[in-house]
Amino acid sequence: MLKLIIGNKAYSSWSMRGWLAVKQSALPFEEVVLPLYEESWETRKLADDLAPSSGKVPLLWDGDIAVWESLAIIDYLADKVDGDRFWPADPAARGFARSISAEMHAGYQALRSQHPTNMRRRYPAGEVSAEVKADLARITGLWAEAKTRFGAGGDFLFGAFSAADIMFAPVVTRIATYDLPVPEAAQAYCGAVLAQPFVAEWLADGAREPWVIDKFERA
């Protein structure tokens, strides 16, 4: 059986992506949740089961095979199951999906740093920096293009829920947490992602967690 090591569901956006990927694969797996940044974390992250990723989560074990980084986990699982479960079959759609997923993996630093993940909070709308507005404009523009070109017949970027939606799911939670301004079409997409059963399960689990990390909480 697969084993997935993740961090707090309320705060760990990368863990969310890895977990959604395993759920999307429909393969059975053992889930190990580690409370990040607690006093014991500095010792815990040095354990053998986290050694391949130098203590980073998510980390997927398949027997003695270790896979970390969300996109690597997605592609590893896509190789184990029907790849169309993760990536569109059409070559143009697949190329676009891979490109925007990689851009998500590497970019949008203003949004990440100024609006840290906190999936169990809802804050009133506040000031949004020009840098975050630029990130949101780029993201929602990509969403609109994906939906227009490839998303007919479904609520998600490429029709059915897929890898690109997994990669952007934590962005959707940030938009909800901080009531960030996005176009109406993007709001509809966010609603579909938040209602997706795997995403809803993750958010419900995060809401029940006992751990609070102060640096990710706003006064």
C-alpha positions as YAML, in Angstrom:
chain: A
units: angstrom
residues:
- id: 1
  name: MET
  ca: [0.00, 0.00, 0.00]
- id: 2
  name: LEU
  ca: [1.10, 3.56, -0.66]
- id: 3
  name: LYS
  ca: [2.01, 5.74, 2.31]
- id: 4
  name: LEU
  ca: [1.71, 9.52, 2.12]
- id: 5
  name: ILE
  ca: [3.38, 11.72, 4.72]
- id: 6
  name: ILE
  ca: [1.81, 15.18, 4.93]
- id: 7
  name: GLY
  ca: [1.72, 18.25, 7.17]
- id: 8
  name: ASN
  ca: [-1.17, 20.01, 8.85]
- id: 9
  name: LYS
  ca: [-4.26, 20.01, 6.66]
- id: 10
  name: ALA
  ca: [-5.20, 23.51, 7.78]
- id: 11
  name: TYR
  ca: [-1.93, 25.06, 6.62]
- id: 12
  name: SER
  ca: [0.09, 22.86, 4.27]
- id: 13
  name: SER
  ca: [-0.81, 23.73, 0.69]
- id: 14
  name: TRP
  ca: [1.79, 21.40, -0.82]
- id: 15
  name: SER
  ca: [0.51, 18.54, 1.32]
- id: 16
  name: MET
  ca: [-2.98, 19.24, 0.01]
- id: 17
  name: ARG
  ca: [-1.77, 18.82, -3.56]
- id: 18
  name: GLY
  ca: [-0.05, 15.51, -2.81]
- id: 19
  name: TRP
  ca: [-3.06, 14.19, -0.92]
- id: 20
  name: LEU
  ca: [-5.50, 15.19, -3.65]
- id: 21
  name: ALA
  ca: [-3.26, 13.45, -6.18]
- id: 22
  name: VAL
  ca: [-3.38, 10.18, -4.28]
- id: 23
  name: LYS
  ca: [-7.14, 10.47, -3.86]
- id: 24
  name: GLN
  ca: [-7.46, 11.14, -7.59]
- id: 25
  name: SER
  ca: [-5.46, 7.98, -8.34]
- id: 26
  name: ALA
  ca: [-8.10, 5.89, -6.47]
- id: 27
  name: LEU
  ca: [-5.26, 3.76, -5.06]
- id: 28
  name: PRO
  ca: [-5.46, 2.76, -1.38]
- id: 29
  name: PHE
  ca: [-3.00, 4.56, 0.85]
- id: 30
  name: GLU
  ca: [-1.95, 5.11, 4.43]
- id: 31
  name: GLU
  ca: [-2.01, 8.73, 5.56]
- id: 32
  name: VAL
  ca: [0.53, 10.04, 8.08]
- id: 33
  name: VAL
  ca: [-0.14, 13.60, 9.31]
- id: 34
  name: LEU
  ca: [2.74, 15.41, 11.00]
- id: 35
  name: PRO
  ca: [2.13, 18.66, 12.92]
- id: 36
  name: LEU
  ca: [4.65, 21.07, 11.42]
- id: 37
  name: TYR
  ca: [6.69, 23.59, 13.41]
- id: 38
  name: GLU
  ca: [6.01, 22.05, 16.80]
- id: 39
  name: GLU
  ca: [8.92, 21.72, 19.23]
- id: 40
  name: SER
  ca: [9.52, 18.13, 18.14]
- id: 41
  name: TRP
  ca: [9.56, 18.98, 14.43]
- id: 42
  name: GLU
  ca: [13.28, 19.69, 14.16]
- id: 43
  name: THR
  ca: [13.97, 16.15, 15.37]
- id: 44
  name: ARG
  ca: [11.07, 14.48, 13.57]
- id: 45
  name: LYS
  ca: [12.07, 15.78, 10.14]
- id: 46
  name: LEU
  ca: [15.42, 13.99, 10.45]
- id: 47
  name: ALA
  ca: [13.78, 10.55, 10.71]
- id: 48
  name: ASP
  ca: [14.49, 7.94, 8.06]
- id: 49
  name: ASP
  ca: [11.03, 8.13, 6.51]
- id: 50
  name: LEU
  ca: [11.57, 11.83, 5.70]
- id: 51
  name: ALA
  ca: [15.25, 11.58, 4.74]
- id: 52
  name: PRO
  ca: [14.75, 11.40, 0.93]
- id: 53
  name: SER
  ca: [13.04, 14.82, 0.87]
- id: 54
  name: SER
  ca: [15.23, 16.36, 3.61]
- id: 55
  name: GLY
  ca: [12.17, 16.65, 5.82]
- id: 56
  name: LYS
  ca: [9.85, 18.23, 3.26]
- id: 57
  name: VAL
  ca: [6.26, 17.13, 2.82]
- id: 58
  name: PRO
  ca: [4.38, 15.69, 1.02]
- id: 59
  name: LEU
  ca: [6.42, 12.55, 0.62]
- id: 60
  name: LEU
  ca: [4.94, 9.47, -1.03]
- id: 61
  name: TRP
  ca: [6.28, 5.98, -0.34]
- id: 62
  name: ASP
  ca: [5.46, 3.12, -2.70]
- id: 63
  name: GLY
  ca: [7.23, 0.21, -1.04]
- id: 64
  name: ASP
  ca: [10.85, 1.34, -0.96]
- id: 65
  name: ILE
  ca: [10.32, 4.00, -3.65]
- id: 66
  name: ALA
  ca: [10.16, 7.58, -2.37]
- id: 67
  name: VAL
  ca: [8.60, 10.40, -4.39]
- id: 68
  name: TRP
  ca: [8.34, 14.00, -3.24]
- id: 69
  name: GLU
  ca: [7.30, 17.35, -4.74]
- id: 70
  name: SER
  ca: [3.68, 17.61, -5.80]
- id: 71
  name: LEU
  ca: [4.16, 17.51, -9.56]
- id: 72
  name: ALA
  ca: [6.48, 14.51, -9.25]
- id: 73
  name: ILE
  ca: [3.85, 12.72, -7.15]
- id: 74
  name: ILE
  ca: [1.17, 13.51, -9.75]
- id: 75
  name: ASP
  ca: [3.28, 12.16, -12.61]
- id: 76
  name: TYR
  ca: [4.34, 9.08, -10.65]
- id: 77
  name: LEU
  ca: [0.72, 8.23, -9.89]
- id: 78
  name: ALA
  ca: [-0.34, 8.98, -13.47]
- id: 79
  name: ASP
  ca: [2.17, 6.34, -14.59]
- id: 80
  name: LYS
  ca: [0.63, 3.81, -12.18]
- id: 81
  name: VAL
  ca: [-2.97, 4.36, -13.22]
- id: 82
  name: ASP
  ca: [-4.80, 5.71, -16.26]
- id: 83
  name: GLY
  ca: [-2.87, 8.85, -17.14]
- id: 84
  name: ASP
  ca: [-6.04, 10.51, -18.45]
- id: 85
  name: ARG
  ca: [-7.22, 10.60, -14.85]
- id: 86
  name: PHE
  ca: [-4.66, 13.36, -14.30]
- id: 87
  name: TRP
  ca: [-3.89, 14.96, -17.66]
- id: 88
  name: PRO
  ca: [-6.17, 15.70, -20.64]
- id: 89
  name: ALA
  ca: [-5.91, 13.25, -23.54]
- id: 90
  name: ASP
  ca: [-5.85, 15.96, -26.21]
- id: 91
  name: PRO
  ca: [-2.20, 16.96, -26.87]
- id: 92
  name: ALA
  ca: [-2.91, 20.71, -26.95]
- id: 93
  name: ALA
  ca: [-4.91, 20.54, -23.73]
- id: 94
  name: ARG
  ca: [-2.28, 18.36, -22.08]
- id: 95
  name: GLY
  ca: [0.49, 20.76, -23.02]
- id: 96
  name: PHE
  ca: [-1.46, 23.71, -21.64]
- id: 97
  name: ALA
  ca: [-2.35, 21.81, -18.45]
- id: 98
  name: ARG
  ca: [1.28, 20.83, -17.82]
- id: 99
  name: SER
  ca: [2.48, 24.37, -18.48]
- id: 100
  name: ILE
  ca: [0.07, 26.10, -16.11]
- id: 101
  name: SER
  ca: [0.68, 23.44, -13.46]
- id: 102
  name: ALA
  ca: [4.44, 24.00, -13.67]
- id: 103
  name: GLU
  ca: [3.90, 27.77, -13.52]
- id: 104
  name: MET
  ca: [1.81, 27.29, -10.39]
- id: 105
  name: HIS
  ca: [4.54, 25.14, -8.86]
- id: 106
  name: ALA
  ca: [7.19, 27.80, -9.39]
- id: 107
  name: GLY
  ca: [5.42, 31.14, -9.29]
- id: 108
  name: TYR
  ca: [3.06, 33.62, -7.64]
- id: 109
  name: GLN
  ca: [5.36, 34.46, -4.76]
- id: 110
  name: ALA
  ca: [3.48, 37.62, -3.78]
- id: 111
  name: LEU
  ca: [0.21, 35.73, -3.32]
- id: 112
  name: ARG
  ca: [1.96, 32.98, -1.36]
- id: 113
  name: SER
  ca: [3.88, 35.27, 0.98]
- id: 114
  name: GLN
  ca: [1.23, 37.92, 1.60]
- id: 115
  name: HIS
  ca: [-1.71, 35.53, 1.95]
- id: 116
  name: PRO
  ca: [-0.42, 32.37, 3.64]
- id: 117
  name: THR
  ca: [-2.54, 29.25, 3.53]
- id: 118
  name: ASN
  ca: [-5.09, 28.93, 6.32]
- id: 119
  name: MET
  ca: [-7.89, 26.71, 5.14]
- id: 120
  name: ARG
  ca: [-10.13, 26.95, 8.20]
- id: 121
  name: ARG
  ca: [-10.36, 30.75, 8.43]
- id: 122
  name: ARG
  ca: [-12.43, 33.36, 6.62]
- id: 123
  name: TYR
  ca: [-11.25, 36.97, 6.87]
- id: 124
  name: PRO
  ca: [-13.05, 40.07, 5.58]
- id: 125
  name: ALA
  ca: [-11.74, 41.60, 2.38]
- id: 126
  name: GLY
  ca: [-8.82, 43.94, 2.95]
- id: 127
  name: GLU
  ca: [-6.12, 45.80, 1.08]
- id: 128
  name: VAL
  ca: [-4.56, 43.82, -1.74]
- id: 129
  name: SER
  ca: [-1.13, 44.77, -3.01]
- id: 130
  name: ALA
  ca: [-0.40, 45.50, -6.64]
- id: 131
  name: GLU
  ca: [1.84, 42.43, -6.76]
- id: 132
  name: VAL
  ca: [-0.94, 40.15, -5.51]
- id: 133
  name: LYS
  ca: [-3.41, 41.72, -7.94]
- id: 134
  name: ALA
  ca: [-0.96, 40.93, -10.74]
- id: 135
  name: ASP
  ca: [-0.69, 37.31, -9.57]
- id: 136
  name: LEU
  ca: [-4.47, 37.00, -9.41]
- id: 137
  name: ALA
  ca: [-4.88, 38.52, -12.86]
- id: 138
  name: ARG
  ca: [-2.43, 36.04, -14.33]
- id: 139
  name: ILE
  ca: [-4.01, 33.07, -12.54]
- id: 140
  name: THR
  ca: [-7.61, 33.93, -13.40]
- id: 141
  name: GLY
  ca: [-6.57, 34.69, -16.98]
- id: 142
  name: LEU
  ca: [-5.09, 31.19, -17.28]
- id: 143
  name: TRP
  ca: [-8.24, 29.72, -15.76]
- id: 144
  name: ALA
  ca: [-10.41, 31.57, -18.27]
- id: 145
  name: GLU
  ca: [-8.28, 30.42, -21.19]
- id: 146
  name: ALA
  ca: [-8.31, 26.80, -20.02]
- id: 147
  name: LYS
  ca: [-12.07, 26.84, -19.52]
- id: 148
  name: THR
  ca: [-12.74, 28.52, -22.87]
- id: 149
  name: ARG
  ca: [-10.42, 26.35, -24.94]
- id: 150
  name: PHE
  ca: [-10.61, 23.00, -23.17]
- id: 151
  name: GLY
  ca: [-13.15, 23.01, -20.34]
- id: 152
  name: ALA
  ca: [-16.42, 22.37, -22.14]
- id: 153
  name: GLY
  ca: [-18.60, 19.73, -20.54]
- id: 154
  name: GLY
  ca: [-17.43, 20.14, -16.95]
- id: 155
  name: ASP
  ca: [-16.95, 22.54, -14.06]
- id: 156
  name: PHE
  ca: [-13.17, 22.34, -13.99]
- id: 157
  name: LEU
  ca: [-10.31, 23.76, -16.04]
- id: 158
  name: PHE
  ca: [-10.24, 20.87, -18.51]
- id: 159
  name: GLY
  ca: [-13.76, 19.60, -17.99]
- id: 160
  name: ALA
  ca: [-13.23, 16.85, -15.43]
- id: 161
  name: PHE
  ca: [-11.27, 17.34, -12.20]
- id: 162
  name: SER
  ca: [-7.61, 16.79, -13.01]
- id: 163
  name: ALA
  ca: [-3.99, 17.58, -12.14]
- id: 164
  name: ALA
  ca: [-4.27, 21.26, -13.01]
- id: 165
  name: ASP
  ca: [-7.19, 21.67, -10.60]
- id: 166
  name: ILE
  ca: [-5.16, 19.87, -7.93]
- id: 167
  name: MET
  ca: [-2.27, 22.28, -8.43]
- id: 168
  name: PHE
  ca: [-4.52, 25.35, -8.16]
- id: 169
  name: ALA
  ca: [-6.74, 24.08, -5.33]
- id: 170
  name: PRO
  ca: [-4.73, 25.85, -2.58]
- id: 171
  name: VAL
  ca: [-5.00, 29.11, -4.54]
- id: 172
  name: VAL
  ca: [-8.77, 28.65, -4.47]
- id: 173
  name: THR
  ca: [-8.64, 28.27, -0.69]
- id: 174
  name: ARG
  ca: [-6.57, 31.47, -0.40]
- id: 175
  name: ILE
  ca: [-9.13, 33.37, -2.45]
- id: 176
  name: ALA
  ca: [-11.85, 32.10, -0.09]
- id: 177
  name: THR
  ca: [-9.84, 32.70, 3.10]
- id: 178
  name: TYR
  ca: [-9.01, 36.32, 2.33]
- id: 179
  name: ASP
  ca: [-12.02, 37.18, 0.14]
- id: 180
  name: LEU
  ca: [-9.67, 38.17, -2.66]
- id: 181
  name: PRO
  ca: [-11.15, 40.00, -5.67]
- id: 182
  name: VAL
  ca: [-11.53, 37.78, -8.74]
- id: 183
  name: PRO
  ca: [-13.88, 37.89, -11.77]
- id: 184
  name: GLU
  ca: [-17.28, 36.25, -11.63]
- id: 185
  name: ALA
  ca: [-16.21, 33.32, -13.81]
- id: 186
  name: ALA
  ca: [-13.29, 32.66, -11.46]
- id: 187
  name: GLN
  ca: [-15.66, 32.77, -8.49]
- id: 188
  name: ALA
  ca: [-17.78, 30.06, -10.13]
- id: 189
  name: TYR
  ca: [-14.69, 27.92, -10.69]
- id: 190
  name: CYS
  ca: [-13.62, 28.41, -7.06]
- id: 191
  name: GLY
  ca: [-17.04, 27.26, -5.92]
- id: 192
  name: ALA
  ca: [-16.74, 24.10, -8.00]
- id: 193
  name: VAL
  ca: [-13.30, 23.31, -6.57]
- id: 194
  name: LEU
  ca: [-14.38, 23.87, -2.96]
- id: 195
  name: ALA
  ca: [-17.37, 21.58, -3.50]
- id: 196
  name: GLN
  ca: [-15.32, 18.82, -5.13]
- id: 197
  name: PRO
  ca: [-15.58, 15.81, -2.75]
- id: 198
  name: PHE
  ca: [-11.84, 15.30, -2.22]
- id: 199
  name: VAL
  ca: [-11.29, 19.01, -1.58]
- id: 200
  name: ALA
  ca: [-14.29, 19.19, 0.76]
- id: 201
  name: GLU
  ca: [-12.95, 16.19, 2.71]
- id: 202
  name: TRP
  ca: [-9.54, 17.81, 3.10]
- id: 203
  name: LEU
  ca: [-11.05, 21.08, 4.32]
- id: 204
  name: ALA
  ca: [-13.30, 19.29, 6.81]
- id: 205
  name: ASP
  ca: [-10.31, 17.39, 8.19]
- id: 206
  name: GLY
  ca: [-8.34, 20.63, 8.49]
- id: 207
  name: ALA
  ca: [-11.15, 22.32, 10.37]
- id: 208
  name: ARG
  ca: [-11.02, 19.57, 13.00]
- id: 209
  name: GLU
  ca: [-7.27, 19.74, 13.60]
- id: 210
  name: PRO
  ca: [-6.21, 20.86, 17.08]
- id: 211
  name: TRP
  ca: [-2.96, 22.54, 16.04]
- id: 212
  name: VAL
  ca: [-2.60, 26.31, 15.68]
- id: 213
  name: ILE
  ca: [0.44, 27.88, 14.02]
- id: 214
  name: ASP
  ca: [0.48, 31.51, 15.07]
- id: 215
  name: LYS
  ca: [2.51, 32.81, 12.14]
- id: 216
  name: PHE
  ca: [-0.24, 31.69, 9.76]
- id: 217
  name: GLU
  ca: [-3.02, 33.34, 11.78]
- id: 218
  name: ARG
  ca: [-4.13, 36.95, 11.45]
- id: 219
  name: ALA
  ca: [-5.16, 38.99, 14.46]
...
